Amino acid sequence: MSYCLNPICLNPENLAYSQRCQSCGSLLRLRDRYRVLKPLGQGGFGATFLAQDEALPGEPSCVIKQLRPSGTAPHILEMARELFEREAKTLGKIGNHPQVPRLLDYFEDHEQFYLVQEYISGATLQQEVKRDGVLSEAGVKQFLSEMLPLLQYIHEQKVIHRDIKPANLIRRDQDVRLVLIDFGAVKNQVSQVTNQSEQTALTAYAIGTPGFAPPEQMAMRPVYASDIYALGVTSIYLLTGKSPRDLDYNPTTGEMMWEQLVQVSAHLTQVLRKMLEVSVRNRYQSAEEVLRALEMEPYLDSLAQSMVAQSSVSVKERTSLTRNHLEDSSVYCSNPSSPSSSAGIQELAAAIRARRAKAAEGAALQAPGIRQGVMTTKSTTLANSNSTLHQNSKVSRKLDTQALLTAYVKGRRDFAQHNLNLLNLQGAELSGTNFHSSQLEKTNLQGANLHNTDFGRSSLNRANLRDANLSQAYFSHADLEAADLRGADLSYAYLNNANLRGANLCGANLTGAKISEEQLAVAKTNWMTVRPNGKRGLL
Ligand SMILES: Nc1ncnc2c1ncn2[C@@H]1O[C@H](COP(=O)(O)OP(=O)(O)OP(=O)(O)O)[C@@H](O)[C@H]1O
């Protein structure tokens, strides 16, 4: 089909490759190169079309946006043009990012404005949820780990998107990456002071989508954290399949009531709660902060627990100690961006890394010079509680094969921070389980169903994962050194930051998996290994 772009054409559908519209006589090729195939949508200011560029070899698809303001008053036209230019400028500036459509052309033709951008072939997250159902905790973590670096990049370019929602996120068929579209509502040049009345009039037409946009954005004062709120609402949609308009709100605080609808770990709940804070002051201030919190919270959680459990410390001491500790680590900090709190996080992260390194080396659990129960300075407190955490988690969270399988059958999915070393779980049904930070060294998981399972930061050293179903599993920071992954289905798994040294990926399926060339270089592969692009061959 060839579609006529004349806004007042009564019968815009024409035969493919026609020169002129049979109904209104307009030329059907825009700028003598773009042929419109079909309309994709119509918003307040413009219409969007799928087109092909006949001037290029292969006639690649593209998206054409045509400025079509609904009113004709000069100031409306002016505002619409401004919004349109904004999208063009923003795409021109940030469209070289792989998760943003490229700006291909921008021009005026017969007093109409046009913007041509890269066509992203794929389904939106809204369509995906309607088609495949809601995501698990691991799925949402993967979503956030993909979106937060993009958000960080956009914000570094001084751009607030202002309309993040499932319908504006397309999972590109070609490489299964998420692409953010619709930059028509972005706020550019955040630091520049604009004419207040112009800005207010303009933003009135571009406040984003009610329910996804936070209160300050609806009040026309968007900030970077507004995008974090919208990302939080999108995560709730992915977990529940419910749009904000289908959710209840607390009449006193205005908070969205979602917690009773989802079954996720305490740490993810805490992160989402802070992303969805009604008050900007209490919300995460940057995408980086959310990323950091996602990686730290499970540790902080058990850190607090292990400290409370410490028998040699009095209740009074324990309470103040826990509070100080949490303040240091900025978990409940009212101003998390303050230098002291971020130093706290770094200090804690360093301690955790040191602890993990020690554990990996098989060093003694208790660091030299640290004595149980004697807590004098901040650093000894930290080190002491970390060693306790390690011991406690080893002793109190050990499960045998039978106990684990029975708990799973009864509906339990959270086995984070457990010691499951050496268990025989061959062929077990364990899909959608949370094994975050657990120890699964030399565990036999051959042929097990581990679809959509969270192995973030877990230790799977020399684990037997042969022929296991690990599709969409999450392995960020997991240790898979020397693990046997022969014939495993790792399609769409998230393996970024996982240690794959010596891991055997012969015959494994890595279609759509998130994994770097460096990681693949240190693993074993053969011609049977299916690469992330879906093709077989040596890596
Ligand atoms: N670059 C693109 N690649 C593929 N599809 C796109 C692209 N940009 C927009 N679309 C699709 O075109 C349709 C229309 O999108 P558009 O951004 O113009 O806004 P809309 O959904 O009509 O309205 P609103 O601006 O209110 O969200 C949507 O279905 C969207 O998924």
The ligand as a Gaussian input file, in Angstrom:
#p B3LYP/6-31G(d) Opt

LIG

0 1
 N       11.005000       4.748000      15.929000
 C        9.920000       3.955000      15.957000
 N       10.027000       2.692000      15.533000
 C        8.939000       1.875000      15.534000
 N        7.702000       2.258000      15.948000
 C        7.562000       3.506000      16.393000
 C        8.650000       4.421000      16.426000
 N        8.204000       5.600000      16.913000
 C        6.887000       5.435000      17.167000
 N        6.490000       4.178000      16.877000
 C        5.145000       3.592000      17.012000
 O        4.241000       4.447000      16.373000
 C        3.043000       4.576000      17.113000
 C        2.754000       6.048000      17.343000
 O        3.765000       6.555000      18.192000
 P        3.916000       8.066000      18.665000
 O        5.170000       8.153000      19.428000
 O        3.761000       8.966000      17.518000
 O        2.826000       8.430000      19.636000
 P        1.390000       7.930000      20.011000
 O        1.528000       6.597000      20.667000
 O        0.487000       8.008000      18.814000
 O        0.940000       9.029000      21.017000
 P        1.686000       9.581000      22.293000
 O        2.650000      10.591000      21.782000
 O        0.581000      10.169000      23.064000
 O        2.365000       8.432000      23.007000
 C        3.227000       3.769000      18.378000
 O        2.585000       2.522000      18.226000
 C        4.712000       3.538000      18.469000
 O        5.010000       2.284000      19.028000

